[in-house]
């Protein structure tokens, strides 16, 4: 199997298998060791060729168990998204099924690997996973968002003897979350083989305590483990490679490590004239760590890092690389609509790029540790991250079953294992993520202080519920978490997203935090800043309103805000058949909603203008069943409509069928919006944004005629034949002139021939209960998104879309090996 470098980076370390790169660097004048073990460290992509079955099979732990009839799957894999969804399940989880599932994988190991250490690494399994190798239990992990590893070494076979790994996943508590979780091995898996003397997992810690224009000091802490049966003396060589891959600085330390122990070395390395990591120029350096015994490299990893400074000030907000910076953040959950929780890397990348294009500069990983590759992409794209651990402490929060805040809630969830696992889980999150320059805040929890859910206090007045646990208990839960974070990283503030400041303050909770997140409490900013002038304040969860942003923009001491949410998500649903929340800037397809265009007008520096219309009960509200402005120019005759314009240009001219209607200055906007009330007339409504009197951008709404044909808009037509590359294929229902028909909702069916697979079809309709795995799905607002994945075979792919009474559409893709 091949090494997938991006997946190795998801651990914070890229794992090098050959000496080709090092030899090239030596040619540039770099000193290098005399010899290298041929496979100092190998990393096998373990995502492919698993066998899966729903149900419980107690004897599936045994190698001889017959799994020949099980489904062949690759991971990431989410069985819940295959459904069937139904009202018998929980609204919190989007009415998705749970249950128990088993995964098994058969594999062989080269006899040359005998005597080496072999571990299997899981980036995330939801949830209550248990792992066996060749019938021997090797470990369990209840939290579905934690990354973890198990040592397989003592139980392995080599050569022609087969190994079988078995994973039991228990998500029978399907009403265990306030949002969609998914079920199964929904993140990446790797098999790692090292020498007994090796770099520890997450054992490299890079900080930049001194950053100046002419010089930066890079501090490196490296842990080396000796699992051999004798003491070892070795050299630790730490090389810093610049953005172009050339050596810029190095340090070597000699260490002796007793058998069965580990040693941690600290090194300070100076980098001259550093290139800083920033939002506009996310420059990454690479730390290459080598363990040399007798001048032979026995282990080697690389760690990407950035040289930058981030400091929160109670009066100035966030100072990033010494300059004030407002956090223009969004909260996002981890699902991707029709794909559920098993999100391909390229799908995640597209979503983050779409958000960045709107002017977003920060992501809050609500409300759990993210997939490692999310942080990799944020490092590369220039997005800051608030890295969050938990949604609840203990006792449990309410998990709604029959609609949000409706009926009797469930109380399954992380609270059941919080006392046993929370410190371990948060320590693992910090150790895994602390080298990422994008991460600027550690959040220990979300709305832990939500009134009476479960904690309470007399400060709530008439809402006080003395039978609930006292608010002081949340402080008892928080202290060990804060201590755990600070024992591993002192370079970033510890925070929490607080829902009820009076309750939290009564318990002394904010005083424990380095920065205090305010959820929907903008009205408290000024008074609290005056009352507690040393408090660092930022909006950790905010509504989309103009006033919430003004509270940030006009007050230096407010570091920023995180909107709820960046993207629509499954779960936290209303009554069936609603299956998700429409709170996002983007819908489940990633299409911009009017809210996104409005936010772009506030946050983006790139000239833009946009039109939408209020003219009836159309559009999607916060949870998918409200009303709002829509992007269309099809209205009844003799109708008067209100046209809304979102722009960041100083001046906007509005025309209807080439007639000038009006020109307005942005200064005339009310709450950030320009508006006109005009009689509807079919044709084209156009807005032109002007800067210094020159046309800088434009946007048009056109009247659509009857639906005539389908139109396919692939985002890529050339894919890598690696089994993981993605084509996002937008489909539209258009009229004879190619204009999207906004009310068209035909059943669209896809057929694919060639080396690609249809992963799912999304239309963004949160009330659509069609199965996600079907090749047929209704268009919504005249469009949708089909997602295709390449196989490992090169060749031509033909995709055909058909719908009743419409002309079909066809597109051709090509899958290739290499560049």
KOLPA-663469 format. One record per residue (C-alpha): residue number from 1; x, y, z. Coordinates in Angstrom, 1 decimal. Layout:
N
NUM_X_Y_Z
...
! end
This chain:
819
1_0.0_0.0_0.0
2_1.1_3.6_-0.7
3_2.0_6.2_1.8
4_-0.5_9.1_1.8
5_1.5_12.0_3.0
6_-1.5_14.2_3.8
7_-2.8_11.5_6.1
8_0.5_11.2_7.9
9_0.4_15.0_8.4
10_-2.9_14.5_10.1
11_-0.9_13.2_13.1
12_1.3_16.3_13.0
13_4.1_14.3_11.6
14_4.9_13.3_8.1
15_6.7_10.0_8.0
16_9.6_9.5_5.6
17_10.2_6.1_4.1
18_13.2_6.6_1.8
19_16.4_8.6_1.6
20_15.8_10.2_-1.8
21_14.8_13.5_-0.3
22_17.6_13.6_2.2
23_20.2_12.8_-0.5
24_19.0_15.7_-2.6
25_19.2_18.0_0.4
26_22.8_16.8_1.1
27_23.7_17.9_-2.4
28_22.8_21.4_-1.3
29_25.6_21.3_1.4
30_23.6_19.7_4.2
31_25.5_17.3_6.5
32_23.8_13.9_6.7
33_24.3_10.7_8.6
34_26.5_8.0_7.1
35_23.9_5.4_6.8
36_20.1_4.9_7.1
37_18.0_1.9_7.9
38_16.1_1.1_4.7
39_12.8_1.3_6.6
40_13.5_3.4_9.6
41_9.8_4.0_9.9
42_7.1_2.7_7.6
43_3.5_3.9_7.5
44_0.9_1.9_5.7
45_-2.4_3.4_4.7
46_-4.8_1.1_6.4
47_-8.0_2.6_4.9
48_-8.6_0.0_2.2
49_-10.1_-3.5_2.1
50_-12.0_-3.8_5.4
51_-15.0_-6.1_5.9
52_-18.0_-4.8_7.7
53_-21.3_-6.0_9.1
54_-24.0_-4.5_11.2
55_-25.0_-6.6_14.2
56_-23.2_-8.2_17.1
57_-20.9_-11.2_16.5
58_-19.2_-12.3_19.7
59_-16.9_-14.8_17.9
60_-15.8_-12.2_15.3
61_-12.8_-11.5_17.5
62_-11.4_-14.9_16.4
63_-9.2_-15.1_13.2
64_-11.1_-18.1_11.9
65_-14.5_-16.4_12.0
66_-16.1_-16.5_8.5
67_-16.5_-12.9_7.3
68_-16.7_-13.8_3.6
69_-20.3_-12.6_3.3
70_-19.6_-9.2_5.0
71_-19.6_-6.0_3.0
72_-16.3_-4.9_1.5
73_-15.7_-1.3_2.5
74_-13.0_1.3_2.7
75_-12.6_3.7_5.6
76_-13.5_6.4_6.5
77_-16.9_4.7_6.7
78_-20.1_5.8_8.4
79_-22.9_3.2_8.5
80_-25.5_5.6_9.9
81_-25.7_7.8_6.8
82_-26.9_4.7_4.8
83_-30.0_4.8_7.0
84_-32.8_4.3_6.9
85_-33.5_7.5_8.8
86_-36.8_7.5_10.6
87_-38.8_9.2_13.4
88_-38.2_6.2_15.6
89_-34.7_7.5_16.2
90_-33.5_10.7_17.9
91_-33.9_14.2_16.5
92_-30.6_15.3_18.1
93_-28.8_12.8_15.8
94_-30.8_13.8_12.8
95_-33.1_10.7_13.1
96_-30.2_8.5_12.0
97_-29.9_4.9_13.1
98_-27.1_3.7_15.4
99_-26.5_0.1_16.5
100_-23.5_-2.2_16.8
101_-21.2_-2.9_13.9
102_-18.0_-4.9_13.3
103_-15.0_-4.3_11.1
104_-12.4_-6.9_10.2
105_-9.2_-6.6_8.1
106_-6.9_-9.4_6.9
107_-3.2_-8.6_6.3
108_0.3_-10.0_6.1
109_3.6_-8.7_7.4
110_7.0_-9.1_5.8
111_9.3_-11.4_7.9
112_11.8_-8.5_7.8
113_9.6_-6.7_10.2
114_10.1_-9.2_13.0
115_11.6_-7.6_16.1
116_10.1_-4.2_15.2
117_7.3_-2.3_16.9
118_3.9_-2.3_15.2
119_1.0_0.0_16.2
120_-2.3_0.7_14.6
121_-3.5_4.3_14.7
122_-7.2_5.4_14.5
123_-8.0_9.0_13.9
124_-11.6_8.5_15.2
125_-14.1_5.7_15.7
126_-17.7_6.5_16.8
127_-18.0_5.2_19.4
128_-17.2_2.8_22.2
129_-14.6_1.0_20.1
130_-12.9_-2.3_21.1
131_-10.0_-3.7_19.2
132_-8.6_-7.2_18.9
133_-5.6_-8.6_16.9
134_-5.5_-12.3_16.2
135_-8.1_-12.9_18.9
136_-6.3_-10.9_21.6
137_-7.9_-7.8_23.0
138_-5.6_-4.8_22.8
139_-7.7_-1.9_23.9
140_-10.8_0.2_23.9
141_-11.8_3.9_23.5
142_-15.3_5.2_24.3
143_-15.0_8.8_23.0
144_-15.8_8.8_19.4
145_-13.8_12.0_18.6
146_-10.4_11.0_20.1
147_-7.5_9.7_18.1
148_-5.8_6.7_19.6
149_-3.3_3.9_18.9
150_-2.9_0.3_20.0
151_0.4_-1.7_20.2
152_0.0_-4.9_18.2
153_3.6_-6.1_18.5
154_3.4_-9.1_20.8
155_0.6_-10.8_18.9
156_1.5_-10.5_15.2
157_2.4_-13.2_12.7
158_4.8_-12.8_9.7
159_5.3_-14.2_6.3
160_2.5_-16.4_4.9
161_0.7_-16.4_8.2
162_-2.3_-14.1_8.1
163_-3.2_-11.4_10.7
164_-6.8_-10.4_11.4
165_-7.7_-7.2_13.2
166_-11.3_-6.9_14.5
167_-13.0_-3.7_15.7
168_-16.3_-3.7_17.5
169_-18.2_-0.3_17.5
170_-21.1_0.2_19.8
171_-23.3_3.1_18.9
172_-26.5_1.4_20.3
173_-27.0_4.6_22.4
174_-28.1_6.5_19.2
175_-29.8_9.2_21.2
176_-26.4_10.3_22.7
177_-25.7_13.6_21.0
178_-27.2_17.0_20.2
179_-26.0_16.8_16.6
180_-25.3_14.1_14.0
181_-22.3_11.9_15.0
182_-22.2_9.1_12.5
183_-21.2_5.5_13.4
184_-18.2_3.4_12.7
185_-14.5_3.9_11.7
186_-15.3_7.3_10.2
187_-11.7_8.7_10.1
188_-8.4_7.4_8.7
189_-6.4_4.4_9.9
190_-2.7_3.7_9.6
191_-0.3_0.8_10.5
192_3.0_2.2_11.8
193_6.2_0.1_12.0
194_9.2_1.4_13.9
195_12.4_0.3_15.5
196_12.2_-0.5_19.2
197_14.1_2.7_19.7
198_11.8_5.3_18.2
199_10.3_8.8_18.4
200_7.3_8.8_20.7
201_3.8_9.2_19.2
202_2.9_12.9_19.4
203_6.3_13.1_21.1
204_7.6_16.3_19.3
205_6.6_19.7_20.6
206_7.6_22.8_18.7
207_7.2_26.4_20.0
208_8.6_29.8_18.9
209_9.2_31.7_22.2
210_11.1_34.5_20.4
211_10.1_35.9_17.1
212_11.9_38.9_15.6
213_12.3_40.2_12.1
214_15.9_39.1_11.9
215_15.8_36.0_14.0
216_13.4_33.5_15.6
217_14.2_31.0_18.4
218_12.5_27.6_17.8
219_12.2_25.4_20.9
220_11.9_21.7_20.3
221_11.0_19.1_22.9
222_11.4_15.5_21.6
223_10.5_12.3_23.4
224_12.3_9.1_22.4
225_11.1_5.7_23.6
226_13.3_2.7_24.1
227_11.2_-0.5_23.9
228_14.3_-2.7_23.4
229_15.7_-5.0_26.1
230_18.8_-3.0_26.6
231_19.9_0.6_27.3
232_20.6_2.7_24.2
233_22.9_5.6_23.5
234_21.9_7.6_20.5
235_21.9_11.0_18.8
236_18.8_13.1_18.3
237_19.2_15.3_15.2
238_16.7_18.1_14.7
239_16.8_19.8_11.3
240_14.7_22.8_10.4
241_13.8_22.9_6.7
242_12.6_26.1_5.1
243_9.5_26.5_3.0
244_11.5_25.4_-0.1
245_12.7_22.3_1.7
246_16.3_23.4_2.2
247_18.1_23.1_5.5
248_18.1_26.4_7.5
249_19.2_25.3_11.0
250_20.1_22.2_12.9
251_20.9_20.8_16.4
252_22.1_17.5_17.6
253_21.9_16.1_21.1
254_23.4_12.8_22.6
255_21.1_10.8_24.8
256_21.2_7.6_26.8
257_17.9_5.8_27.5
258_17.4_2.8_29.7
259_15.4_-0.2_28.5
260_11.6_0.2_28.8
261_11.9_4.0_29.4
262_11.7_7.3_27.5
263_13.8_10.4_27.5
264_12.7_13.9_26.5
265_15.3_16.3_25.1
266_15.0_20.1_24.8
267_16.7_22.0_22.0
268_16.7_25.7_21.0
269_17.4_26.4_17.4
270_17.8_29.8_15.8
271_16.3_30.6_12.4
272_17.6_33.8_10.7
273_15.2_36.1_8.9
274_12.1_34.0_9.5
275_9.1_34.0_7.2
276_6.1_34.3_9.4
277_3.0_32.2_9.3
278_0.0_34.5_8.7
279_-3.5_34.4_7.3
280_-2.4_35.8_4.0
281_0.9_34.0_3.8
282_0.6_30.7_5.7
283_4.3_29.8_5.5
284_5.2_26.5_6.9
285_8.6_25.2_8.1
286_9.4_21.6_8.7
287_11.1_20.0_11.6
288_12.9_16.8_10.7
289_13.6_14.6_13.7
290_16.1_11.8_13.4
291_17.2_9.2_15.9
292_20.7_7.8_15.1
293_22.3_4.8_16.7
294_25.8_4.0_15.6
295_25.4_6.7_12.9
296_22.4_4.8_11.4
297_19.0_6.5_11.2
298_16.7_4.2_13.1
299_13.7_6.5_13.1
300_12.7_9.7_11.4
301_9.6_11.9_11.3
302_8.8_15.4_10.1
303_6.6_18.0_11.8
304_5.1_21.0_10.0
305_5.1_24.2_12.1
306_4.8_27.9_11.7
307_6.7_30.8_13.1
308_4.3_33.3_14.4
309_3.0_35.1_17.6
310_-0.5_35.2_18.9
311_-1.4_37.2_22.1
312_-4.7_38.0_23.5
313_-4.9_41.4_25.3
314_-7.9_42.5_27.5
315_-8.0_45.9_25.9
316_-6.7_45.3_22.3
317_-8.2_41.9_21.6
318_-6.0_39.5_19.5
319_-2.6_40.6_18.5
320_-1.4_38.3_15.7
321_2.3_38.8_14.7
322_2.1_42.0_16.7
323_-0.9_43.5_14.8
324_-4.6_43.7_15.9
325_-6.7_41.0_14.2
326_-10.4_40.4_14.5
327_-11.5_36.8_14.6
328_-14.1_36.4_11.7
329_-15.0_32.9_12.8
330_-17.6_30.3_12.2
331_-18.5_27.2_14.1
332_-18.7_23.9_12.1
333_-19.8_20.4_12.9
334_-18.0_17.5_11.3
335_-20.6_15.9_8.9
336_-20.8_16.7_5.2
337_-24.5_16.1_4.4
338_-25.0_13.1_2.2
339_-21.6_11.7_3.2
340_-22.3_11.8_6.9
341_-19.3_11.8_9.2
342_-17.0_9.9_6.7
343_-15.7_13.0_5.0
344_-13.1_12.6_2.2
345_-10.1_14.9_2.6
346_-10.9_16.8_-0.7
347_-14.5_17.4_0.4
348_-13.3_18.9_3.7
349_-10.7_21.1_1.8
350_-13.4_22.4_-0.5
351_-15.6_23.4_2.4
352_-12.8_25.3_4.1
353_-11.8_27.0_0.9
354_-15.4_28.1_0.4
355_-15.5_29.6_3.9
356_-12.2_31.4_3.4
357_-13.5_32.9_0.2
358_-16.3_34.5_2.2
359_-13.8_36.3_4.4
360_-13.8_33.7_7.2
361_-10.5_33.6_9.0
362_-11.2_31.2_12.0
363_-12.9_27.9_12.7
364_-14.3_26.6_15.9
365_-14.4_22.8_16.0
366_-17.8_22.6_17.6
367_-18.0_20.7_19.9
368_-15.2_18.1_19.7
369_-11.7_17.4_18.6
370_-11.7_17.6_14.8
371_-10.3_15.3_12.1
372_-6.5_15.8_12.1
373_-6.6_16.8_8.4
374_-8.9_19.8_9.2
375_-6.0_21.3_11.1
376_-3.6_20.4_8.3
377_-5.8_22.3_5.8
378_-6.1_25.3_8.2
379_-2.4_25.4_8.5
380_-2.0_25.5_4.7
381_-4.9_27.8_3.9
382_-4.4_30.4_6.7
383_-7.3_29.8_9.0
384_-7.1_30.1_12.8
385_-8.7_27.4_15.0
386_-10.5_27.3_18.4
387_-9.9_23.6_19.2
388_-12.7_22.3_21.3
389_-12.8_19.2_23.5
390_-16.3_18.5_24.9
391_-20.0_19.5_24.8
392_-20.7_18.3_28.3
393_-19.1_17.4_31.6
394_-21.1_15.3_34.0
395_-24.0_14.8_34.6
396_-25.3_14.8_31.1
397_-27.0_17.5_29.0
398_-30.4_17.0_27.4
399_-30.3_15.1_24.1
400_-33.6_15.8_22.3
401_-35.4_12.8_20.8
402_-38.6_14.1_19.1
403_-37.6_17.6_18.1
404_-35.5_20.4_19.6
405_-36.7_21.3_23.2
406_-39.6_18.9_22.6
407_-40.8_16.0_24.7
408_-38.6_13.9_27.0
409_-34.8_14.1_26.4
410_-32.3_11.3_26.5
411_-29.2_11.5_28.8
412_-26.8_9.2_27.1
413_-23.5_10.7_26.0
414_-20.0_11.5_27.0
415_-21.1_12.3_30.6
416_-21.2_8.5_31.1
417_-17.4_8.3_30.8
418_-16.3_11.8_31.7
419_-14.8_11.0_35.1
420_-12.8_8.2_33.8
421_-11.7_9.5_30.4
422_-11.9_13.3_30.2
423_-8.4_14.1_31.3
424_-6.9_11.4_29.0
425_-9.0_12.7_26.0
426_-8.1_16.3_26.4
427_-4.4_15.5_26.9
428_-4.5_13.5_23.7
429_-6.2_16.3_21.9
430_-3.5_18.8_23.0
431_-0.6_16.5_22.3
432_-1.9_15.7_18.9
433_-2.7_19.3_17.9
434_-0.2_21.6_19.7
435_2.2_21.9_16.8
436_-0.3_23.4_14.4
437_0.2_27.1_14.0
438_-3.5_27.5_13.2
439_-4.5_26.6_16.7
440_-4.8_29.6_18.9
441_-7.3_28.6_21.6
442_-8.0_25.4_23.6
443_-11.6_25.1_24.6
444_-12.5_22.7_27.4
445_-16.2_22.8_26.7
446_-19.3_24.3_25.1
447_-22.2_25.8_27.1
448_-21.4_23.7_30.1
449_-23.1_26.4_32.1
450_-26.4_26.3_30.2
451_-29.0_27.1_32.8
452_-30.4_23.9_34.4
453_-28.8_21.7_31.8
454_-27.8_20.4_34.2
455_-26.1_22.9_36.5
456_-28.0_25.5_38.5
457_-27.6_28.3_41.0
458_-29.8_30.7_43.0
459_-28.5_33.5_40.8
460_-31.0_32.2_38.2
461_-33.9_33.5_40.3
462_-37.2_32.1_39.4
463_-35.5_29.6_37.1
464_-33.4_28.1_39.9
465_-33.9_24.4_40.2
466_-32.5_23.3_43.6
467_-32.8_19.6_42.6
468_-30.2_20.0_39.9
469_-26.4_19.8_40.5
470_-24.9_23.1_41.8
471_-22.9_25.3_39.4
472_-19.9_24.8_41.7
473_-19.7_21.2_40.3
474_-18.8_22.4_36.8
475_-15.8_24.1_38.3
476_-14.7_20.9_40.0
477_-15.0_19.2_36.6
478_-13.1_22.0_34.8
479_-10.1_22.3_37.1
480_-8.4_18.9_36.1
481_-9.0_19.7_32.4
482_-7.4_23.1_32.6
483_-4.4_21.6_34.5
484_-4.1_18.9_31.9
485_-3.9_21.4_29.1
486_-1.5_23.7_30.8
487_0.8_20.7_31.7
488_1.3_20.2_27.9
489_1.0_23.7_26.4
490_1.4_27.1_27.9
491_1.5_29.0_24.7
492_-2.2_29.2_24.0
493_-5.1_30.4_26.3
494_-7.6_28.0_27.8
495_-11.2_29.0_27.2
496_-14.7_27.7_27.2
497_-17.8_28.8_25.4
498_-20.1_30.1_28.1
499_-23.9_30.4_27.7
500_-24.8_32.0_31.0
501_-22.3_34.4_32.5
502_-24.3_35.1_35.7
503_-24.4_31.4_36.5
504_-20.7_30.9_35.6
505_-19.6_33.9_37.6
506_-21.5_32.7_40.7
507_-19.4_29.5_40.6
508_-16.1_31.3_39.8
509_-15.8_29.6_36.4
510_-14.6_32.5_34.3
511_-11.7_33.2_36.7
512_-10.3_29.8_35.9
513_-10.1_30.6_32.1
514_-7.4_32.6_30.3
515_-10.0_33.9_27.8
516_-13.8_33.9_28.2
517_-16.0_32.9_25.3
518_-19.5_34.5_25.2
519_-22.3_32.6_23.5
520_-25.1_35.0_22.3
521_-24.3_37.5_25.1
522_-23.1_40.5_23.2
523_-25.1_42.8_25.4
524_-22.7_42.0_28.3
525_-19.5_43.0_26.5
526_-19.3_46.6_27.6
527_-20.4_46.1_31.2
528_-18.2_43.1_31.8
529_-15.2_44.8_30.3
530_-15.7_47.6_32.7
531_-16.4_45.3_35.7
532_-13.5_42.9_35.0
533_-11.0_44.9_33.0
534_-8.4_42.0_32.9
535_-10.9_39.6_31.3
536_-10.2_38.6_27.7
537_-13.6_38.7_25.9
538_-14.6_37.2_22.5
539_-17.8_35.9_21.0
540_-17.5_32.1_20.9
541_-21.0_31.6_19.4
542_-23.0_34.4_17.8
543_-26.0_34.9_15.6
544_-25.7_36.3_12.0
545_-27.1_39.7_12.8
546_-25.4_42.9_11.9
547_-25.6_44.1_15.5
548_-23.5_41.2_16.7
549_-20.7_42.0_14.3
550_-20.9_45.7_15.2
551_-20.3_44.8_18.8
552_-17.0_43.2_17.7
553_-16.0_45.7_15.0
554_-16.5_48.8_17.2
555_-14.8_47.5_20.4
556_-11.1_46.9_20.3
557_-11.3_44.8_23.4
558_-13.6_42.2_21.8
559_-11.3_39.7_20.0
560_-13.8_38.5_17.5
561_-16.8_36.3_17.0
562_-17.7_32.8_15.8
563_-21.0_32.6_13.9
564_-23.4_29.7_14.4
565_-22.8_28.2_11.9
566_-20.5_28.2_8.9
567_-22.3_25.3_7.2
568_-25.7_23.6_7.6
569_-25.4_20.3_9.5
570_-27.3_17.1_10.2
571_-28.9_16.7_13.6
572_-30.3_19.2_16.2
573_-33.4_18.7_14.1
574_-37.0_19.8_14.4
575_-39.9_17.4_14.1
576_-39.6_14.7_11.4
577_-39.0_14.8_8.5
578_-36.6_17.7_9.3
579_-33.2_16.2_9.7
580_-30.9_19.1_10.4
581_-30.2_22.7_11.1
582_-30.2_25.5_8.5
583_-28.2_27.8_10.6
584_-25.2_27.9_8.2
585_-23.8_30.4_5.7
586_-23.5_27.5_3.3
587_-26.1_24.8_2.8
588_-25.2_21.1_2.9
589_-24.1_21.2_-0.7
590_-21.7_24.1_0.1
591_-23.8_26.5_-2.0
592_-23.9_30.1_-0.6
593_-27.1_31.1_1.0
594_-28.0_34.8_1.1
595_-26.6_34.9_4.7
596_-23.2_33.9_3.2
597_-23.3_36.8_0.7
598_-24.2_39.2_3.5
599_-21.3_37.9_5.6
600_-19.0_38.2_2.6
601_-20.0_41.9_2.3
602_-19.0_42.5_5.9
603_-15.8_40.4_6.0
604_-14.2_40.2_2.6
605_-11.9_42.7_1.1
606_-12.5_41.5_-2.5
607_-15.1_43.7_-4.2
608_-18.5_42.0_-4.3
609_-22.2_42.7_-4.8
610_-25.2_40.4_-4.5
611_-28.9_40.6_-4.9
612_-31.8_38.7_-3.3
613_-35.5_39.3_-3.0
614_-38.2_39.2_-0.4
615_-41.4_38.4_-2.1
616_-43.3_35.6_-0.4
617_-43.0_32.6_1.9
618_-39.9_31.2_0.4
619_-36.4_30.3_1.5
620_-34.9_28.6_4.5
621_-34.9_29.7_8.0
622_-32.5_28.8_10.8
623_-33.5_25.2_11.1
624_-34.9_24.6_7.7
625_-38.5_25.6_8.1
626_-38.6_29.4_8.2
627_-38.7_32.2_5.6
628_-36.1_34.5_4.2
629_-34.8_36.3_1.1
630_-34.2_34.2_-2.0
631_-32.0_34.4_-5.0
632_-34.5_34.4_-7.9
633_-36.3_36.7_-10.3
634_-39.5_34.8_-10.9
635_-42.5_36.4_-9.3
636_-46.2_36.8_-10.1
637_-47.3_39.7_-12.3
638_-48.3_42.9_-10.7
639_-46.2_42.1_-7.6
640_-44.1_44.6_-5.7
641_-41.0_43.1_-4.3
642_-38.2_44.2_-1.9
643_-34.8_43.8_-3.4
644_-31.9_43.5_-0.9
645_-28.3_44.2_-1.9
646_-25.2_43.1_0.0
647_-22.1_44.8_-1.1
648_-18.7_46.1_0.1
649_-18.2_48.6_-2.8
650_-18.7_52.3_-2.0
651_-21.4_52.6_-4.6
652_-24.0_50.3_-6.3
653_-26.1_50.9_-9.4
654_-29.3_48.9_-9.9
655_-30.7_48.2_-13.4
656_-33.8_46.3_-14.6
657_-33.7_45.2_-18.2
658_-30.9_47.7_-18.9
659_-32.9_50.6_-17.4
660_-31.2_52.4_-14.5
661_-33.4_52.1_-11.4
662_-31.2_53.8_-8.9
663_-27.7_54.3_-7.6
664_-27.0_54.2_-3.9
665_-24.0_54.8_-1.7
666_-23.0_52.1_0.8
667_-23.3_54.8_3.4
668_-27.1_54.6_2.8
669_-27.2_51.0_3.9
670_-29.3_50.1_7.0
671_-27.7_47.4_9.1
672_-25.4_46.7_6.3
673_-28.1_46.2_3.6
674_-29.2_48.4_0.7
675_-32.8_47.9_-0.4
676_-35.2_48.9_-3.0
677_-39.0_48.3_-3.3
678_-39.9_48.0_-7.0
679_-42.6_46.5_-9.2
680_-41.7_43.1_-10.5
681_-40.9_42.9_-14.2
682_-39.6_39.7_-15.9
683_-36.1_39.9_-17.4
684_-32.8_40.7_-15.8
685_-32.2_42.6_-12.5
686_-28.5_43.6_-12.3
687_-26.4_45.3_-9.7
688_-23.0_46.8_-10.4
689_-20.5_47.6_-7.7
690_-18.3_50.6_-8.2
691_-15.0_51.6_-6.6
692_-13.7_55.1_-7.3
693_-16.4_55.4_-10.0
694_-15.2_52.3_-11.9
695_-17.1_49.0_-12.2
696_-15.5_46.5_-9.9
697_-18.1_43.6_-9.8
698_-21.6_42.7_-10.8
699_-24.4_40.3_-10.0
700_-27.6_39.5_-11.9
701_-30.9_37.8_-11.3
702_-32.7_36.5_-14.4
703_-36.2_35.3_-14.9
704_-36.2_31.6_-15.7
705_-38.6_30.0_-18.3
706_-40.0_26.5_-18.1
707_-37.5_23.8_-17.2
708_-35.9_22.4_-20.4
709_-32.8_20.4_-19.6
710_-30.2_19.4_-17.0
711_-26.8_21.1_-16.8
712_-23.7_19.6_-15.2
713_-20.9_21.7_-13.7
714_-17.9_19.6_-12.6
715_-15.4_21.3_-10.3
716_-12.7_19.0_-11.7
717_-12.5_16.8_-14.8
718_-9.1_15.2_-14.1
719_-8.8_13.0_-11.0
720_-5.9_11.0_-9.5
721_-6.5_7.3_-9.7
722_-5.6_6.8_-6.1
723_-9.0_5.7_-4.7
724_-9.5_9.0_-2.8
725_-9.7_11.9_-5.3
726_-13.1_13.7_-5.6
727_-15.2_15.3_-8.2
728_-17.9_17.7_-6.9
729_-20.5_17.8_-9.7
730_-23.1_20.5_-9.4
731_-26.3_19.7_-11.3
732_-28.8_22.3_-12.3
733_-32.3_22.4_-13.9
734_-32.2_25.1_-16.5
735_-34.5_26.7_-19.1
736_-33.8_27.0_-22.8
737_-31.4_29.8_-22.2
738_-29.4_28.0_-19.5
739_-31.0_30.0_-16.6
740_-31.5_27.9_-13.4
741_-35.2_27.3_-12.7
742_-35.4_28.1_-8.9
743_-38.6_26.1_-8.2
744_-37.7_23.0_-10.2
745_-37.6_19.8_-8.2
746_-37.5_16.8_-10.5
747_-36.0_13.5_-9.6
748_-32.5_13.4_-11.0
749_-30.8_10.0_-11.6
750_-27.1_9.5_-12.1
751_-25.4_6.7_-14.0
752_-21.6_6.4_-14.0
753_-19.4_4.2_-16.1
754_-15.6_3.9_-15.7
755_-13.3_4.0_-12.7
756_-15.3_6.2_-10.4
757_-17.9_5.7_-7.7
758_-20.9_7.8_-6.7
759_-20.5_8.5_-3.0
760_-23.7_10.5_-2.5
761_-26.1_13.1_-3.8
762_-27.0_16.2_-1.8
763_-29.6_18.8_-2.5
764_-29.5_21.0_0.6
765_-33.2_20.3_1.5
766_-33.2_19.6_5.3
767_-36.7_18.2_5.1
768_-36.0_15.7_2.3
769_-36.1_12.1_3.6
770_-34.9_10.3_0.4
771_-32.1_7.8_1.1
772_-28.6_9.3_0.6
773_-27.2_6.2_-1.0
774_-29.7_6.2_-3.9
775_-28.5_7.3_-7.3
776_-31.7_9.4_-7.6
777_-32.5_12.6_-5.7
778_-34.7_15.5_-6.2
779_-33.3_18.9_-7.2
780_-33.9_21.6_-4.6
781_-34.2_25.2_-5.8
782_-33.3_23.8_-9.2
783_-29.9_22.3_-8.3
784_-27.9_19.8_-6.2
785_-24.5_18.3_-5.8
786_-23.3_14.8_-6.7
787_-20.0_13.6_-5.3
788_-17.8_11.1_-7.1
789_-14.7_9.4_-5.9
790_-11.9_7.9_-8.1
791_-10.9_4.3_-7.9
792_-7.3_3.0_-8.2
793_-7.7_2.4_-12.0
794_-6.9_5.0_-14.6
795_-9.3_5.6_-17.5
796_-12.3_7.6_-18.8
797_-15.4_8.2_-16.6
798_-18.7_9.0_-18.2
799_-21.4_10.5_-15.9
800_-25.0_10.8_-17.2
801_-27.8_12.7_-15.4
802_-31.4_12.1_-16.4
803_-34.8_13.5_-15.2
804_-38.4_13.0_-16.4
805_-39.4_15.3_-19.3
806_-35.9_17.0_-19.3
807_-33.0_16.8_-21.7
808_-30.3_14.7_-20.1
809_-26.7_15.8_-19.5
810_-23.4_14.0_-19.8
811_-19.9_14.9_-18.6
812_-16.6_13.1_-19.1
813_-13.9_12.8_-16.5
814_-10.4_11.3_-16.6
815_-8.6_9.4_-13.9
816_-4.8_9.3_-14.2
817_-1.8_8.0_-12.4
818_0.9_10.5_-11.6
819_0.7_14.1_-12.7
! end
